[in-house]
């Protein structure tokens, strides 16, 4: 399980930054943020398996199955997901756990469409990538009992950020959106997405400066 952890940790930082913008102390959001990252790690462990993407390497090191075997990787992924739910259930209501489970089901649905080569690229990314970005923000909103009407612009921002993240990744890897619209077209999509994300943040009645830095940081990867 520890072997599976690492990377940029964009999603838990997004969760913590959302809480900060809403005036919460980091300690209030740490279980939710950790849960989001554990779900992300679980998804990578299982995606790397020979029956799915068959990737032997992750972040410059052997993937979990390549290091420890397929059976151990399946169990490690299962345990990461269970630990994420345990952390999410540490809050006084089940709303954080519900947010996380909904996102996990969305990711699994996106993976199902991907292996069957079905669905539009936007739909795939909304499920496979966008669902957990939405959960990163949504878990913070749930943990802080933010009313539903107030949540909507935050969730719209999260979806836009997830789209930006995926487009940038596709440009770096030379696939996905790049195959659909070319490198220049994908850069244009990324620029437009970054502008929409920043506009969404500017409309929020909160100190979103850290979130704005996250958007700029993603966009600058292809500058």
C-alpha positions in Angstrom: 0.0 0.0 0.0 2.8 2.4 0.8 4.5 1.5 -2.5 1.4 2.8 -4.3 1.5 6.3 -2.7 3.3 9.3 -4.1 3.0 11.7 -7.0 2.0 15.3 -7.1 -0.9 15.0 -4.7 -3.0 17.6 -6.6 -6.3 16.2 -5.4 -5.7 16.3 -1.6 -4.1 19.8 -1.9 -7.3 20.9 -3.8 -9.4 19.6 -0.9 -7.3 21.4 1.7 -7.2 24.6 -0.4 -11.0 24.5 -0.7 -11.3 24.2 3.0 -8.9 27.1 3.5 -10.8 29.3 1.2 -13.9 28.5 3.2 -12.1 29.5 6.5 -11.5 26.0 7.8 -8.4 24.8 9.6 -6.3 22.2 7.8 -6.9 19.6 10.5 -10.6 19.6 9.8 -10.0 18.5 6.2 -7.0 16.2 6.6 -9.1 12.9 6.8 -11.1 13.9 3.7 -8.0 15.0 1.8 -6.2 11.7 2.6 -9.3 9.7 1.6 -9.4 11.4 -1.8 -5.7 10.6 -2.4 -6.1 7.0 -1.3 -8.9 6.5 -3.8 -6.7 8.0 -6.5 -3.9 5.6 -5.5 -6.3 2.6 -5.5 -7.4 3.5 -9.0 -3.8 3.6 -10.3 -2.9 0.3 -8.7 -5.8 -1.4 -10.4 -5.4 0.5 -13.7 -1.8 -0.7 -14.0 -2.8 -4.4 -13.8 -2.2 -6.6 -16.8 -5.9 -7.1 -17.3 -6.4 -3.3 -17.7 -3.5 -1.0 -18.9 -0.7 -3.6 -18.3 1.8 -0.9 -17.1 4.9 -2.2 -15.4 6.1 1.2 -14.3 4.5 4.0 -12.3 6.4 7.3 -11.4 9.7 5.9 -12.5 9.4 2.8 -10.3 7.8 -0.6 -10.8 4.1 -0.6 -10.5 2.6 -2.4 -7.5 1.8 -5.6 -9.5 5.2 -5.6 -11.2 6.9 -5.3 -7.8 4.8 -7.6 -5.7 2.6 -9.6 -8.1 -0.9 -9.3 -9.4 -2.7 -10.9 -6.4 -1.0 -8.6 -3.9 -1.7 -5.5 -6.1 -5.4 -6.4 -6.2 -5.5 -6.7 -2.4 -3.5 -3.5 -1.9 -5.9 -1.6 -4.1 -8.9 -3.0 -2.3 -7.3 -2.0 1.1 -6.5 1.5 -0.1 -10.1 2.0 -1.1 -11.4 0.5 2.3 -9.0 2.8 4.2 -10.3 5.8 2.2 -13.9 5.0 3.2 -12.9 4.5 6.8 -11.3 8.0 6.9 -14.4 9.5 5.2 -16.6 7.9 7.8 -14.7 9.6 10.6 -16.9 12.7 10.1 -20.1 13.1 12.1 -22.3 12.6 9.0 -21.9 10.1 6.1 -21.9 13.0 3.5 -18.1 12.9 3.0 -18.2 9.1 2.5 -21.1 9.4 0.1 -19.2 12.0 -2.0 -16.2 9.7 -2.2 -18.2 6.6 -3.1 -20.1 8.4 -5.8 -16.8 9.6 -7.3 -15.4 6.0 -7.1 -18.4 4.6 -8.9 -18.0 7.3 -11.6 -14.3 6.5 -12.1 -15.2 2.8 -12.4 -17.9 3.6 -15.0 -15.4 5.7 -16.9 -12.9 2.8 -16.9 -15.6 0.5 -18.2 -16.4 2.8 -21.1 -12.7 3.1 -21.8 -12.0 -0.6 -22.0 -15.0 -1.1 -24.3 -13.9 1.9 -26.4 -17.3 3.5 -25.9 -18.4 7.1 -25.1 -17.1 10.5 -26.1 -13.8 11.6 -24.9 -15.4 14.4 -22.8 -17.6 11.9 -21.1 -14.7 9.6 -20.3 -12.7 12.4 -18.8 -15.7 13.7 -16.8 -15.9 10.2 -15.2 -12.3 9.0 -15.1 -10.6 12.3 -14.1 -13.3 14.8 -13.4 -15.2 12.7 -10.8 -12.3 12.7 -8.3 -11.5 16.3 -8.9 -15.2 17.1 -8.1 -14.9 14.8 -5.0 -11.7 16.7 -3.9 -13.8 19.9 -3.7 -17.0 18.1 -2.8 -15.5 16.3 0.2 -14.4 19.7 1.6 -17.9 21.1 1.1 -19.4 18.0 2.8 -17.0 18.1 5.7 -17.9 21.7 6.4 -21.6 21.3 5.9 -21.8 23.9 3.1 -25.4 24.3 1.9 -26.3 22.7 -1.4 -27.1 26.0 -3.3 -23.8 27.4 -2.2 -21.9 24.3 -3.5 -22.9 24.7 -7.2 -20.2 27.2 -8.3 -17.6 25.3 -6.3 -18.5 22.1 -8.1 -18.5 23.8 -11.5 -15.0 25.0 -10.8 -13.9 21.5 -9.8 -15.2 20.1 -13.1 -13.4 22.7 -15.1 -10.1 22.1 -13.2 -10.5 18.3 -13.8 -10.9 19.0 -17.6 -7.8 21.3 -17.5 -5.7 18.7 -15.8 -6.7 16.0 -18.3 -6.0 18.3 -21.3 -2.6 19.2 -19.9 -1.8 15.6 -19.3 -2.8 14.7 -22.9 -0.6 17.4 -24.3 2.4 16.2 -22.2 1.8 12.6 -23.2 0.8 13.3 -26.8 -2.5 11.5 -26.7 -6.2 12.0 -25.9 -7.3 15.5 -26.9 -4.1 15.9 -28.9 -5.1 13.0 -31.2 -8.6 14.6 -31.6 -7.7 18.2 -32.3 -3.9 18.3 -32.6 -1.3 19.9 -30.3 -2.3 23.5 -31.0 -5.9 22.7 -30.7 -5.4 21.0 -27.4 -3.4 24.0 -26.1 -6.2 26.3 -27.1 -8.6 24.1 -25.2 -6.3 24.2 -22.1 -6.1 28.0 -22.3 -9.9 28.3 -22.5 -10.4 25.9 -19.6 -7.9 27.8 -17.5 -9.7 31.1 -18.2 -13.0 29.5 -17.3 -11.6 28.1 -14.0 -10.2 31.4 -13.0 -13.4 33.2 -13.8 -15.3 30.7 -11.7 -13.0 31.4 -8.8 -13.3 35.1 -9.2 -17.0 34.8 -8.8 -16.8 33.0 -5.5 -17.1 35.0 -2.3 -14.0 33.6 -0.7 -10.2 33.9 -0.6 -9.4 31.6 -3.5 -5.8 32.8 -4.1 -4.3 29.3 -3.4 -6.8 27.7 -5.7 -5.9 30.3 -8.4 -2.3 29.3 -7.9 -3.2 25.6 -8.5 -4.9 26.6 -11.8 -1.9 28.7 -12.9 0.5 25.9 -11.9 -1.4 23.4 -14.1 -1.6 25.8 -17.1 2.1 26.6 -16.8 3.1 23.0 -17.4 2.5 23.5 -21.1 3.5 27.2 -21.3 
